[in-house]
Amino acid sequence: EPEVTQTPSHQVTQMGQEVILRCVPISNHLYFYWYRQILGQKVEFLVSFYNNEISEKSEIFDDQFSVERPDGSNFTLKIRSTKLEDSAMYFCASTGGGRTEAFFGQGTRLTVV
Amino acid sequence: GIQVEQSPPDLILQEGANSTLRCNFSDSVNNLQWFHQNPWGQLINLFYIPSGTKQNGRLSATTVATERYSLLYISSSQTTDSGVYFCAVVRGSSASKIIFGSGTRLSIRP
């Protein structure tokens, strides 16, 4: 069964450092998303991406964040200068194939120290 | 925007018990999914159920779209069923974001 894969599964970084979280969406999907879940809280939408541009973003997705599809398979989330409050689980998701069913990756747990 | 409310927020049961989790949403939706978040934080896709009823083993789900709610049933609970169950909806097309409820934390005691 096709799946969304994310790397790394865990990342620890120092405050102020840049991090790049990577995702490989399902191959025939066209819509890609990043979500964030702070420990113990609900899963929050960050950004959606279609046709090589952002289609929607939340208030959380400020200038410190950026997304890119550098090639035909990867979808990345970059945080330019991490803050302690960026510590969270980050999920990538994709949809497509004529259905709105979302498939999520296993998540990247980011810890900013 | 659309509101997604789940109840109860917490549920503690003995192994073998049955449970019903509820999801109410404030507007019409094109998609509704149930997820189980396991102790490692992974979101496991349980059901894609914009309407109707589906069953998968001990789990089943029903969505009544016209009344804007969905129910997740877990029968004969096992300790491995513990975790947080999320309901999530999509209002528009494939490009639309998925909105999560706050979840129900289920604890199954041996």
Contacts between the chains, C-beta under 8 A, distances in Angstrom:
chain1	res1	chain2	res2	distance
A	30	B	94	7.3
A	31	B	94	5.3
A	31	B	95	5.1
A	33	B	97	6.6
A	33	B	98	7.4
A	35	B	100	8.0
A	37	B	41	7.7
A	42	B	86	7.6
A	42	B	100	5.3
A	42	B	101	7.0
A	42	B	102	4.8
A	42	B	103	6.3
A	43	B	43	7.5
A	43	B	86	6.6
A	43	B	88	7.5
A	43	B	100	4.3
A	44	B	100	7.6
A	45	B	97	4.5
A	45	B	98	7.3
A	45	B	99	7.1
A	48	B	95	6.4
A	48	B	96	7.7
A	48	B	97	5.5
A	50	B	95	5.3
A	55	B	95	5.5
A	56	B	95	7.9
A	56	B	96	8.0
A	56	B	97	6.1
A	89	B	41	5.1
A	91	B	43	6.5
A	93	B	98	7.1
A	95	B	94	4.9
A	95	B	95	7.9
A	96	B	94	6.2
A	98	B	94	7.4
A	99	B	31	7.9
A	99	B	48	7.7
A	99	B	94	7.0
A	100	B	30	5.3
A	100	B	31	3.8
A	100	B	50	7.8
A	100	B	90	4.7
A	100	B	93	6.9
A	100	B	94	5.3
A	100	B	96	7.2
A	101	B	31	6.4
A	101	B	33	6.7
A	101	B	45	8.0
A	101	B	48	4.3
A	102	B	31	7.7
A	102	B	33	6.5
A	102	B	88	7.4
A	102	B	90	7.4
A	102	B	98	5.0
A	103	B	45	6.8
A	104	B	35	7.5
A	104	B	43	4.6
A	104	B	45	7.0
A	106	B	42	4.8
A	107	B	41	5.5
A	107	B	42	6.2
A	107	B	43	7.2
A	109	B	41	6.5
